[in-house]
Amino acid sequence: MSHAHQTHTVSATIEAIFTHELAPKDQDMRGLYEKAKRDQWNASTDIDWKLDVDPDGGIFPDGLIDIHGTKYWDKMSPRERNELNRHFSAWRISQLMYGEEFAMLVCGQLVNVIPDIDGKFFMATQVVDEARHSEVLTRYLLDKVGVTYPLTASLRNLFDNILALPQWYFKTVGTQLVAETLAVSLFRMLEQYSQDPLVSSICKRILADEARHMGFGMLSLPGQMEQLSAQELRDVEDFACDAAAGLLGGQFPREAYEAVGFNRAEIEDIRKLRHEVARKNEHMLFRQFFKKDFHASLWNNMTRVGLLSARAVSKLANMGIAAPQQAVAA
């Protein structure tokens, strides 16, 4: 399943701001830049590529597969379950792989459009980080799993929209705040719960970089949000909530089910079933870890940058995202 020759083009016009003041002004941002230089790693040499993915062990925990615990799962042999796990995991990791390439493109734009030199310098390091994440996930999928899947339409629409927006702070909210928050929750879950030690070690490395990327949003956005008019701030809040909805929606791995031989009627049934299963009894791992982690992080990060008005709270509530203390109690 090769998608190597497919490209698509987004018309994106951004300003290139050349600054004539190169002396450090923002010591915190400069400190983040110093950390980024110090903590670079090489995907070719710092990952133990001699490790192979065990064909008899899954990659994602089985409990995260939509059909786990349903009649479809019960009918499958252990070998078929492993095969589904491999395809399901490849589908999920493919979306992360494209997400990292997208982040590399956005950060390339941000080098141009951010006005101050400290932000530009840091963002230059994030371009390299995102290239490395894209590289390492691609190598894992191609060399160790043996399959990749195409980018979903909902993610493509979100990515294209962010790339086309002119304002740097919209790009930063969409990428460093919302998309990275979701990716970090997925990488954390894989690092801690994957049965595959290789992907676990890759995610540990990626997470060390992601902490800096989130740091950029936390340092750069609060001051900018304070300068916006009430209407502009509402627009950014809406955008953050819409971006979260875009990341969470339309992420059904239909092609993975097709690859292991489910027919169209079964796949449609599985799609409906997963919503019922989620409503009735979400798998413990998903509910306790990923969902709680993502919801709490998104809530806290939006609060820290000044994007969590009563309006935003009610928009998030419509998506089932509540304050961390409420989410824990739920």
Stockholm file with secondary structure:
# STOCKHOLM 1.0

chainA/1-330         MSHAHQTHTVSATIEAIFTHELAPKDQDMRGLYEKAKRDQWNASTDIDWKLDVDPDGGIFPDGLIDIHGTKYWDKMSPRERNELNRHFSAWRISQLMYGEEFAMLVCGQLVNVIPDIDGKFFMATQVVDEARHSEVLTRYLLDKVGVTYPLTASLRNLFDNILALPQWYFKTVGTQLVAETLAVSLFRMLEQYSQDPLVSSICKRILADEARHMGFGMLSLPGQMEQLSAQELRDVEDFACDAAAGLLGGQFPREAYEAVGFNRAEIEDIRKLRHEVARKNEHMLFRQFFKKDFHASLWNNMTRVGLLSARAVSKLANMGIAAPQQAVAA
#=GR chainA/1-330 SS CCCTTCCCCCCCCCCCCCCSCCSCCCHHHHHHHHHHHHTCCCTTTSSCTTCCCCTTSCSSCGGGSTTTTSHHHHHSCHHHHHHHHHHHHHHHHHHHHHHHHHHHHHHHHHHHHCCSHHHHHHHHHHHHHHHHHHHHHHHIIIIIICCCCCCCHHHHHHHHHHHHCCCHHHHHIIIIIIIHHHHHHHHHHHHHHCSCHHHHHHHHHHHHHHHHHHHHHHHHHHHHHHHSCHHHHHHHHHHHHHHHHHHHSSCCCHHHHHHTTCCHHHHHHHHHHHHHHHHHHCCHHIIIIIIHHHHHHHHHHHHHHTCCCHHHHHHHHHTTCCCHHHHHHC
#=GC SS_cons         CCCTTCCCCCCCCCCCCCCSCCSCCCHHHHHHHHHHHHTCCCTTTSSCTTCCCCTTSCSSCGGGSTTTTSHHHHHSCHHHHHHHHHHHHHHHHHHHHHHHHHHHHHHHHHHHHCCSHHHHHHHHHHHHHHHHHHHHHHHIIIIIICCCCCCCHHHHHHHHHHHHCCCHHHHHIIIIIIIHHHHHHHHHHHHHHCSCHHHHHHHHHHHHHHHHHHHHHHHHHHHHHHHSCHHHHHHHHHHHHHHHHHHHSSCCCHHHHHHTTCCHHHHHHHHHHHHHHHHHHCCHHIIIIIIHHHHHHHHHHHHHHTCCCHHHHHHHHHTTCCCHHHHHHC
//
